[in-house]
Amino acid sequence: ENKGFDIARIVTEDIDLDPGTPHPLPWYPPICDTATPHSVKLPLKYSNMPGLKTIATKERFPEESIRIKFLESFSQKEENENIAELGARIKSAMEAQVWPSWLLNTLAANYWRIIGNAGASISCYSLALYDAPYNMLTWC
């Protein structure tokens, strides 16, 4: 559920791209600040979660099960939509700083879950939890 946020707009109009226009190459993935998650103090309810306490391995475990729902949230209907391009769009949205960082970090975290990079996903989720206003914590 998008909680009233126009997710499709974040990766189109707000980065000056039409929905049918491909993102210019090169397609770089969204990067969350990797130094910050280690220094942030999350509320106890989150900081004790096993996934946030352990260091992720370099093994890749793509989560294809969330791919379709993730693409639908961006109004992408085709299952074989290029996830790399969507990652580049999220990165551009992060650089544009039009939307709250916690929201963009959540989108980046889900991108990394689909790619299979648990470490990057956890970093992004940690930042989202840290920056999110209290009333949005159920959305992260």
DRENLUMMI-257449 format. One record per atom (N, C-alpha, C): residue number from 1; residue in one letter; atom name; x, y, z. Coordinates in steps of 0.2 Angstrom, whole numbers. Example, Ala and Ser with C-alpha at 12.3 -4.5 7.8 and 13.67 -1.06 7.14 Angstrom:
# DRENLUMMI-257449
+-----+---+----+-------+-------+-------+
!   k ! r !  a !     u !     v !     w !
+-----+---+----+-------+-------+-------+
!   1 ! A !  N !    66 !   -28 !    39 !
!   1 ! A ! CA !    62 !   -22 !    39 !
!   1 ! A !  C !    66 !   -16 !    39 !
!   2 ! S !  N !    64 !   -11 !    35 !
!   2 ! S ! CA !    68 !    -5 !    36 !
!   2 ! S !  C !    64 !     0 !    39 !
+-----+---+----+-------+-------+-------+
//
This chain:
# DRENLUMMI-257449
+-----+---+----+-------+-------+-------+
!   k ! r !  a !     u !     v !     w !
+-----+---+----+-------+-------+-------+
!   1 ! E !  N !     4 !    -6 !     0 !
!   1 ! E ! CA !     0 !     0 !     0 !
!   1 ! E !  C !     4 !     6 !     0 !
!   2 ! N !  N !     3 !    11 !    -4 !
!   2 ! N ! CA !     7 !    17 !    -5 !
!   2 ! N !  C !     6 !    23 !     0 !
!   3 ! K !  N !     1 !    22 !     5 !
!   3 ! K ! CA !    -1 !    27 !    10 !
!   3 ! K !  C !    -1 !    34 !     7 !
!   4 ! G !  N !    -4 !    35 !     1 !
!   4 ! G ! CA !    -5 !    41 !    -2 !
!   4 ! G !  C !     1 !    44 !    -6 !
!   5 ! F !  N !     6 !    41 !    -6 !
!   5 ! F ! CA !    12 !    43 !   -10 !
!   5 ! F !  C !    11 !    41 !   -17 !
!   6 ! D !  N !    12 !    45 !   -22 !
!   6 ! D ! CA !    12 !    43 !   -29 !
!   6 ! D !  C !    19 !    41 !   -31 !
!   7 ! I !  N !    20 !    34 !   -30 !
!   7 ! I ! CA !    26 !    31 !   -31 !
!   7 ! I !  C !    29 !    32 !   -38 !
!   8 ! A !  N !    24 !    31 !   -43 !
!   8 ! A ! CA !    25 !    31 !   -50 !
!   8 ! A !  C !    28 !    38 !   -52 !
!   9 ! R !  N !    25 !    43 !   -49 !
!   9 ! R ! CA !    27 !    50 !   -50 !
!   9 ! R !  C !    35 !    51 !   -48 !
!  10 ! I !  N !    37 !    48 !   -43 !
!  10 ! I ! CA !    43 !    49 !   -40 !
!  10 ! I !  C !    49 !    47 !   -45 !
!  11 ! V !  N !    47 !    42 !   -49 !
!  11 ! V ! CA !    52 !    40 !   -54 !
!  11 ! V !  C !    51 !    42 !   -61 !
!  12 ! T !  N !    46 !    47 !   -62 !
!  12 ! T ! CA !    45 !    49 !   -69 !
!  12 ! T !  C !    45 !    57 !   -68 !
!  13 ! E !  N !    39 !    60 !   -67 !
!  13 ! E ! CA !    39 !    67 !   -67 !
!  13 ! E !  C !    44 !    71 !   -63 !
!  14 ! D !  N !    45 !    68 !   -57 !
!  14 ! D ! CA !    49 !    71 !   -52 !
!  14 ! D !  C !    56 !    71 !   -54 !
!  15 ! I !  N !    58 !    67 !   -58 !
!  15 ! I ! CA !    65 !    67 !   -61 !
!  15 ! I !  C !    65 !    69 !   -68 !
!  16 ! D !  N !    60 !    72 !   -70 !
!  16 ! D ! CA !    59 !    75 !   -77 !
!  16 ! D !  C !    60 !    69 !   -83 !
!  17 ! L !  N !    56 !    64 !   -82 !
!  17 ! L ! CA !    56 !    59 !   -87 !
!  17 ! L !  C !    48 !    57 !   -88 !
!  18 ! D !  N !    46 !    56 !   -94 !
!  18 ! D ! CA !    40 !    54 !   -95 !
!  18 ! D !  C !    39 !    46 !   -94 !
!  19 ! P !  N !    33 !    43 !   -92 !
!  19 ! P ! CA !    33 !    36 !   -90 !
!  19 ! P !  C !    36 !    32 !   -96 !
!  20 ! G !  N !    35 !    33 !  -102 !
!  20 ! G ! CA !    37 !    29 !  -108 !
!  20 ! G !  C !    44 !    31 !  -110 !
!  21 ! T !  N !    48 !    36 !  -107 !
!  21 ! T ! CA !    54 !    37 !  -109 !
!  21 ! T !  C !    59 !    33 !  -105 !
!  22 ! P !  N !    64 !    30 !  -108 !
!  22 ! P ! CA !    69 !    26 !  -104 !
!  22 ! P !  C !    74 !    31 !  -100 !
!  23 ! H !  N !    76 !    29 !   -94 !
!  23 ! H ! CA !    81 !    33 !   -91 !
!  23 ! H !  C !    87 !    33 !   -95 !
!  24 ! P !  N !    91 !    39 !   -95 !
!  24 ! P ! CA !    97 !    39 !   -99 !
!  24 ! P !  C !   102 !    34 !   -96 !
!  25 ! L !  N !   106 !    31 !  -100 !
!  25 ! L ! CA !   112 !    27 !   -98 !
!  25 ! L !  C !   117 !    32 !   -95 !
!  26 ! P !  N !   122 !    29 !   -91 !
!  26 ! P ! CA !   122 !    23 !   -88 !
!  26 ! P !  C !   117 !    22 !   -82 !
!  27 ! W !  N !   115 !    16 !   -81 !
!  27 ! W ! CA !   110 !    15 !   -76 !
!  27 ! W !  C !   114 !    13 !   -69 !
!  28 ! Y !  N !   115 !    17 !   -65 !
!  28 ! Y ! CA !   118 !    16 !   -59 !
!  28 ! Y !  C !   113 !    14 !   -53 !
!  29 ! P !  N !   114 !    10 !   -49 !
!  29 ! P ! CA !   109 !     8 !   -44 !
!  29 ! P !  C !   109 !    13 !   -38 !
!  30 ! P !  N !   103 !    13 !   -35 !
!  30 ! P ! CA !   103 !    18 !   -29 !
!  30 ! P !  C !   107 !    15 !   -23 !
!  31 ! I !  N !   111 !    20 !   -20 !
!  31 ! I ! CA !   116 !    19 !   -15 !
!  31 ! I !  C !   113 !    22 !    -9 !
!  32 ! C !  N !   112 !    19 !    -3 !
!  32 ! C ! CA !   111 !    22 !     3 !
!  32 ! C !  C !   118 !    23 !     7 !
!  33 ! D !  N !   118 !    28 !    11 !
!  33 ! D ! CA !   124 !    30 !    14 !
!  33 ! D !  C !   126 !    24 !    19 !
!  34 ! T !  N !   131 !    21 !    17 !
!  34 ! T ! CA !   133 !    14 !    20 !
!  34 ! T !  C !   137 !    16 !    27 !
!  35 ! A !  N !   139 !    22 !    28 !
!  35 ! A ! CA !   143 !    23 !    34 !
!  35 ! A !  C !   137 !    25 !    40 !
!  36 ! T !  N !   132 !    28 !    38 !
!  36 ! T ! CA !   127 !    30 !    43 !
!  36 ! T !  C !   123 !    24 !    47 !
!  37 ! P !  N !   121 !    19 !    44 !
!  37 ! P ! CA !   118 !    14 !    48 !
!  37 ! P !  C !   121 !    11 !    54 !
!  38 ! H !  N !   128 !    11 !    54 !
!  38 ! H ! CA !   132 !     9 !    59 !
!  38 ! H !  C !   132 !    14 !    65 !
!  39 ! S !  N !   131 !    20 !    63 !
!  39 ! S ! CA !   131 !    25 !    69 !
!  39 ! S !  C !   124 !    27 !    71 !
!  40 ! V !  N !   119 !    25 !    68 !
!  40 ! V ! CA !   112 !    27 !    70 !
!  40 ! V !  C !   110 !    23 !    76 !
!  41 ! K !  N !   106 !    26 !    80 !
!  41 ! K ! CA !   103 !    23 !    86 !
!  41 ! K !  C !    96 !    22 !    84 !
!  42 ! L !  N !    94 !    16 !    83 !
!  42 ! L ! CA !    87 !    14 !    81 !
!  42 ! L !  C !    83 !    13 !    88 !
!  43 ! P !  N !    77 !    14 !    88 !
!  43 ! P ! CA !    73 !    12 !    94 !
!  43 ! P !  C !    74 !     5 !    95 !
!  44 ! L !  N !    74 !     3 !   102 !
!  44 ! L ! CA !    75 !    -4 !   104 !
!  44 ! L !  C !    71 !    -9 !   100 !
!  45 ! K !  N !    65 !    -7 !    99 !
!  45 ! K ! CA !    60 !   -12 !    95 !
!  45 ! K !  C !    63 !   -14 !    88 !
!  46 ! Y !  N !    67 !   -10 !    85 !
!  46 ! Y ! CA !    70 !   -11 !    79 !
!  46 ! Y !  C !    78 !   -13 !    79 !
!  47 ! S !  N !    81 !   -11 !    84 !
!  47 ! S ! CA !    88 !   -12 !    85 !
!  47 ! S !  C !    90 !   -19 !    87 !
!  48 ! N !  N !    85 !   -22 !    90 !
!  48 ! N ! CA !    86 !   -29 !    92 !
!  48 ! N !  C !    84 !   -35 !    87 !
!  49 ! M !  N !    82 !   -32 !    81 !
!  49 ! M ! CA !    80 !   -37 !    76 !
!  49 ! M !  C !    86 !   -40 !    73 !
!  50 ! P !  N !    86 !   -47 !    73 !
!  50 ! P ! CA !    92 !   -51 !    70 !
!  50 ! P !  C !    95 !   -49 !    64 !
!  51 ! G !  N !    91 !   -47 !    59 !
!  51 ! G ! CA !    93 !   -45 !    52 !
!  51 ! G !  C !    97 !   -38 !    53 !
!  52 ! L !  N !    96 !   -34 !    57 !
!  52 ! L ! CA !    99 !   -28 !    58 !
!  52 ! L !  C !   106 !   -28 !    62 !
!  53 ! K !  N !   106 !   -34 !    66 !
!  53 ! K ! CA !   112 !   -35 !    70 !
!  53 ! K !  C !   118 !   -38 !    67 !
!  54 ! T !  N !   116 !   -42 !    62 !
!  54 ! T ! CA !   121 !   -47 !    59 !
!  54 ! T !  C !   124 !   -43 !    53 !
!  55 ! I !  N !   130 !   -45 !    51 !
!  55 ! I ! CA !   134 !   -42 !    45 !
!  55 ! I !  C !   132 !   -47 !    39 !
!  56 ! A !  N !   129 !   -44 !    34 !
!  56 ! A ! CA !   127 !   -48 !    28 !
!  56 ! A !  C !   133 !   -51 !    25 !
!  57 ! T !  N !   132 !   -57 !    22 !
!  57 ! T ! CA !   137 !   -60 !    18 !
!  57 ! T !  C !   137 !   -58 !    11 !
!  58 ! K !  N !   141 !   -60 !     7 !
!  58 ! K ! CA !   141 !   -58 !     0 !
!  58 ! K !  C !   137 !   -62 !    -4 !
!  59 ! E !  N !   134 !   -67 !    -1 !
!  59 ! E ! CA !   130 !   -72 !    -5 !
!  59 ! E !  C !   124 !   -68 !    -7 !
!  60 ! R !  N !   121 !   -70 !   -13 !
!  60 ! R ! CA !   115 !   -66 !   -16 !
!  60 ! R !  C !   109 !   -71 !   -16 !
!  61 ! F !  N !   104 !   -68 !   -13 !
!  61 ! F ! CA !    98 !   -72 !   -13 !
!  61 ! F !  C !    92 !   -67 !   -15 !
!  62 ! P !  N !    91 !   -67 !   -22 !
!  62 ! P ! CA !    86 !   -62 !   -25 !
!  62 ! P !  C !    79 !   -64 !   -22 !
!  63 ! E !  N !    75 !   -60 !   -21 !
!  63 ! E ! CA !    68 !   -61 !   -18 !
!  63 ! E !  C !    63 !   -59 !   -24 !
!  64 ! E !  N !    63 !   -64 !   -28 !
!  64 ! E ! CA !    58 !   -63 !   -34 !
!  64 ! E !  C !    51 !   -63 !   -32 !
!  65 ! S !  N !    49 !   -65 !   -26 !
!  65 ! S ! CA !    42 !   -65 !   -24 !
!  65 ! S !  C !    40 !   -58 !   -23 !
!  66 ! I !  N !    44 !   -53 !   -22 !
!  66 ! I ! CA !    41 !   -46 !   -21 !
!  66 ! I !  C !    42 !   -42 !   -27 !
!  67 ! R !  N !    45 !   -45 !   -33 !
!  67 ! R ! CA !    46 !   -41 !   -39 !
!  67 ! R !  C !    40 !   -38 !   -42 !
!  68 ! I !  N !    35 !   -42 !   -43 !
!  68 ! I ! CA !    28 !   -40 !   -46 !
!  68 ! I !  C !    25 !   -35 !   -42 !
!  69 ! K !  N !    24 !   -35 !   -36 !
!  69 ! K ! CA !    21 !   -30 !   -31 !
!  69 ! K !  C !    25 !   -24 !   -32 !
!  70 ! F !  N !    32 !   -24 !   -32 !
!  70 ! F ! CA !    36 !   -19 !   -32 !
!  70 ! F !  C !    35 !   -15 !   -38 !
!  71 ! L !  N !    35 !   -18 !   -44 !
!  71 ! L ! CA !    34 !   -15 !   -51 !
!  71 ! L !  C !    27 !   -12 !   -51 !
!  72 ! E !  N !    22 !   -15 !   -48 !
!  72 ! E ! CA !    15 !   -13 !   -48 !
!  72 ! E !  C !    15 !    -6 !   -44 !
!  73 ! S !  N !    19 !    -5 !   -39 !
!  73 ! S ! CA !    19 !     1 !   -35 !
!  73 ! S !  C !    22 !     7 !   -39 !
!  74 ! F !  N !    25 !     5 !   -45 !
!  74 ! F ! CA !    28 !    10 !   -49 !
!  74 ! F !  C !    24 !    11 !   -56 !
!  75 ! S !  N !    18 !     8 !   -56 !
!  75 ! S ! CA !    14 !     7 !   -61 !
!  75 ! S !  C !    17 !     4 !   -67 !
!  76 ! Q !  N !    22 !    -1 !   -66 !
!  76 ! Q ! CA !    25 !    -5 !   -71 !
!  76 ! Q !  C !    21 !   -11 !   -71 !
!  77 ! K !  N !    18 !   -13 !   -77 !
!  77 ! K ! CA !    14 !   -19 !   -77 !
!  77 ! K !  C !    17 !   -25 !   -80 !
!  78 ! E !  N !    23 !   -25 !   -83 !
!  78 ! E ! CA !    26 !   -30 !   -86 !
!  78 ! E !  C !    31 !   -34 !   -81 !
!  79 ! E !  N !    30 !   -40 !   -80 !
!  79 ! E ! CA !    35 !   -44 !   -76 !
!  79 ! E !  C !    42 !   -43 !   -78 !
!  80 ! N !  N !    43 !   -43 !   -84 !
!  80 ! N ! CA !    50 !   -43 !   -86 !
!  80 ! N !  C !    53 !   -36 !   -87 !
!  81 ! E !  N !    50 !   -31 !   -84 !
!  81 ! E ! CA !    52 !   -24 !   -84 !
!  81 ! E !  C !    59 !   -24 !   -81 !
!  82 ! N !  N !    63 !   -19 !   -84 !
!  82 ! N ! CA !    70 !   -19 !   -82 !
!  82 ! N !  C !    71 !   -16 !   -75 !
!  83 ! I !  N !    73 !   -20 !   -70 !
!  83 ! I ! CA !    74 !   -18 !   -64 !
!  83 ! I !  C !    80 !   -14 !   -63 !
!  84 ! A !  N !    85 !   -15 !   -67 !
!  84 ! A ! CA !    91 !   -10 !   -67 !
!  84 ! A !  C !    89 !    -3 !   -69 !
!  85 ! E !  N !    85 !    -2 !   -74 !
!  85 ! E ! CA !    82 !     5 !   -75 !
!  85 ! E !  C !    78 !     8 !   -70 !
!  86 ! L !  N !    74 !     4 !   -66 !
!  86 ! L ! CA !    70 !     6 !   -61 !
!  86 ! L !  C !    75 !     8 !   -55 !
!  87 ! G !  N !    80 !     5 !   -54 !
!  87 ! G ! CA !    85 !     6 !   -49 !
!  87 ! G !  C !    89 !    13 !   -51 !
!  88 ! A !  N !    90 !    14 !   -57 !
!  88 ! A ! CA !    93 !    21 !   -59 !
!  88 ! A !  C !    88 !    26 !   -58 !
!  89 ! R !  N !    82 !    25 !   -59 !
!  89 ! R ! CA !    76 !    30 !   -58 !
!  89 ! R !  C !    76 !    32 !   -50 !
!  90 ! I !  N !    77 !    27 !   -46 !
!  90 ! I ! CA !    76 !    28 !   -39 !
!  90 ! I !  C !    83 !    32 !   -37 !
!  91 ! K !  N !    88 !    30 !   -40 !
!  91 ! K ! CA !    95 !    34 !   -38 !
!  91 ! K !  C !    94 !    41 !   -40 !
!  92 ! S !  N !    91 !    43 !   -46 !
!  92 ! S ! CA !    90 !    49 !   -48 !
!  92 ! S !  C !    85 !    53 !   -44 !
!  93 ! A !  N !    80 !    50 !   -41 !
!  93 ! A ! CA !    75 !    53 !   -36 !
!  93 ! A !  C !    79 !    54 !   -30 !
!  94 ! M !  N !    83 !    50 !   -28 !
!  94 ! M ! CA !    87 !    51 !   -22 !
!  94 ! M !  C !    91 !    57 !   -22 !
!  95 ! E !  N !    94 !    58 !   -28 !
!  95 ! E ! CA !    99 !    64 !   -30 !
!  95 ! E !  C !    95 !    70 !   -30 !
!  96 ! A !  N !    88 !    70 !   -33 !
!  96 ! A ! CA !    84 !    76 !   -34 !
!  96 ! A !  C !    82 !    78 !   -27 !
!  97 ! Q !  N !    81 !    74 !   -22 !
!  97 ! Q ! CA !    79 !    76 !   -15 !
!  97 ! Q !  C !    72 !    79 !   -15 !
!  98 ! V !  N !    68 !    77 !   -19 !
!  98 ! V ! CA !    61 !    80 !   -19 !
!  98 ! V !  C !    57 !    77 !   -14 !
!  99 ! W !  N !    58 !    70 !   -12 !
!  99 ! W ! CA !    54 !    66 !    -8 !
!  99 ! W !  C !    58 !    65 !    -1 !
! 100 ! P !  N !    55 !    63 !     4 !
! 100 ! P ! CA !    58 !    62 !    10 !
! 100 ! P !  C !    63 !    56 !    10 !
! 101 ! S !  N !    69 !    57 !    13 !
! 101 ! S ! CA !    74 !    52 !    12 !
! 101 ! S !  C !    72 !    45 !    15 !
! 102 ! W !  N !    68 !    45 !    20 !
! 102 ! W ! CA !    66 !    38 !    22 !
! 102 ! W !  C !    62 !    34 !    17 !
! 103 ! L !  N !    58 !    38 !    13 !
! 103 ! L ! CA !    54 !    35 !     8 !
! 103 ! L !  C !    58 !    32 !     2 !
! 104 ! L !  N !    63 !    36 !     0 !
! 104 ! L ! CA !    67 !    34 !    -5 !
! 104 ! L !  C !    72 !    28 !    -3 !
! 105 ! N !  N !    74 !    29 !     4 !
! 105 ! N ! CA !    78 !    23 !     6 !
! 105 ! N !  C !    74 !    17 !     7 !
! 106 ! T !  N !    68 !    17 !     8 !
! 106 ! T ! CA !    63 !    11 !     8 !
! 106 ! T !  C !    63 !     8 !     1 !
! 107 ! L !  N !    62 !    12 !    -4 !
! 107 ! L ! CA !    62 !    10 !   -11 !
! 107 ! L !  C !    68 !     7 !   -13 !
! 108 ! A !  N !    74 !    10 !   -11 !
! 108 ! A ! CA !    80 !     7 !   -13 !
! 108 ! A !  C !    81 !     0 !    -9 !
! 109 ! A !  N !    79 !     0 !    -3 !
! 109 ! A ! CA !    80 !    -6 !     1 !
! 109 ! A !  C !    76 !   -12 !    -3 !
! 110 ! N !  N !    70 !   -10 !    -5 !
! 110 ! N ! CA !    66 !   -16 !    -9 !
! 110 ! N !  C !    69 !   -17 !   -15 !
! 111 ! Y !  N !    72 !   -12 !   -19 !
! 111 ! Y ! CA !    76 !   -14 !   -25 !
! 111 ! Y !  C !    82 !   -19 !   -23 !
! 112 ! W !  N !    85 !   -18 !   -18 !
! 112 ! W ! CA !    91 !   -22 !   -16 !
! 112 ! W !  C !    89 !   -29 !   -14 !
! 113 ! R !  N !    83 !   -29 !   -11 !
! 113 ! R ! CA !    80 !   -36 !   -10 !
! 113 ! R !  C !    79 !   -40 !   -16 !
! 114 ! I !  N !    76 !   -37 !   -21 !
! 114 ! I ! CA !    75 !   -40 !   -28 !
! 114 ! I !  C !    81 !   -42 !   -31 !
! 115 ! I !  N !    86 !   -38 !   -31 !
! 115 ! I ! CA !    93 !   -39 !   -33 !
! 115 ! I !  C !    96 !   -45 !   -30 !
! 116 ! G !  N !    95 !   -45 !   -23 !
! 116 ! G ! CA !    98 !   -51 !   -19 !
! 116 ! G !  C !   104 !   -48 !   -15 !
! 117 ! N !  N !   105 !   -42 !   -14 !
! 117 ! N ! CA !   110 !   -39 !   -10 !
! 117 ! N !  C !   107 !   -37 !    -3 !
! 118 ! A !  N !   107 !   -42 !     2 !
! 118 ! A ! CA !   105 !   -41 !     8 !
! 118 ! A !  C !   108 !   -36 !    12 !
! 119 ! G !  N !   115 !   -35 !    12 !
! 119 ! G ! CA !   118 !   -30 !    15 !
! 119 ! G !  C !   116 !   -23 !    13 !
! 120 ! A !  N !   115 !   -22 !     7 !
! 120 ! A ! CA !   113 !   -15 !     4 !
! 120 ! A !  C !   106 !   -14 !     7 !
! 121 ! S !  N !   102 !   -19 !     6 !
! 121 ! S ! CA !    95 !   -18 !     8 !
! 121 ! S !  C !    94 !   -17 !    16 !
! 122 ! I !  N !    98 !   -20 !    20 !
! 122 ! I ! CA !    98 !   -19 !    27 !
! 122 ! I !  C !   100 !   -12 !    28 !
! 123 ! S !  N !   105 !    -9 !    25 !
! 123 ! S ! CA !   108 !    -2 !    26 !
! 123 ! S !  C !   102 !     3 !    24 !
! 124 ! C !  N !    99 !     1 !    19 !
! 124 ! C ! CA !    94 !     6 !    17 !
! 124 ! C !  C !    88 !     6 !    22 !
! 125 ! Y !  N !    86 !     0 !    24 !
! 125 ! Y ! CA !    80 !    -1 !    28 !
! 125 ! Y !  C !    82 !     3 !    35 !
! 126 ! S !  N !    88 !     2 !    37 !
! 126 ! S ! CA !    90 !     5 !    44 !
! 126 ! S !  C !    90 !    13 !    43 !
! 127 ! L !  N !    92 !    15 !    38 !
! 127 ! L ! CA !    91 !    23 !    37 !
! 127 ! L !  C !    84 !    25 !    36 !
! 128 ! A !  N !    80 !    21 !    33 !
! 128 ! A ! CA !    73 !    23 !    32 !
! 128 ! A !  C !    70 !    23 !    39 !
! 129 ! L !  N !    71 !    18 !    43 !
! 129 ! L ! CA !    68 !    17 !    50 !
! 129 ! L !  C !    71 !    23 !    54 !
! 130 ! Y !  N !    77 !    25 !    54 !
! 130 ! Y ! CA !    80 !    31 !    57 !
! 130 ! Y !  C !    77 !    37 !    56 !
! 131 ! D !  N !    76 !    38 !    49 !
! 131 ! D ! CA !    73 !    45 !    47 !
! 131 ! D !  C !    66 !    46 !    47 !
! 132 ! A !  N !    62 !    40 !    47 !
! 132 ! A ! CA !    55 !    40 !    46 !
! 132 ! A !  C !    51 !    44 !    52 !
! 133 ! P !  N !    46 !    48 !    50 !
! 133 ! P ! CA !    42 !    50 !    56 !
! 133 ! P !  C !    38 !    45 !    59 !
! 134 ! Y !  N !    37 !    45 !    66 !
! 134 ! Y ! CA !    34 !    40 !    69 !
! 134 ! Y !  C !    27 !    37 !    66 !
! 135 ! N !  N !    23 !    42 !    63 !
! 135 ! N ! CA !    17 !    39 !    60 !
! 135 ! N !  C !    18 !    35 !    54 !
! 136 ! M !  N !    24 !    35 !    51 !
! 136 ! M ! CA !    25 !    32 !    45 !
! 136 ! M !  C !    29 !    25 !    46 !
! 137 ! L !  N !    31 !    24 !    52 !
! 137 ! L ! CA !    35 !    18 !    54 !
! 137 ! L !  C !    32 !    11 !    51 !
! 138 ! T !  N !    26 !    11 !    51 !
! 138 ! T ! CA !    23 !     5 !    49 !
! 138 ! T !  C !    24 !     4 !    41 !
! 139 ! W !  N !    26 !     9 !    38 !
! 139 ! W ! CA !    26 !     9 !    30 !
! 139 ! W !  C !    33 !     7 !    28 !
! 140 ! C !  N !    38 !     8 !    32 !
! 140 ! C ! CA !    45 !     7 !    31 !
! 140 ! C !  C !    46 !    -1 !    31 !
+-----+---+----+-------+-------+-------+
//
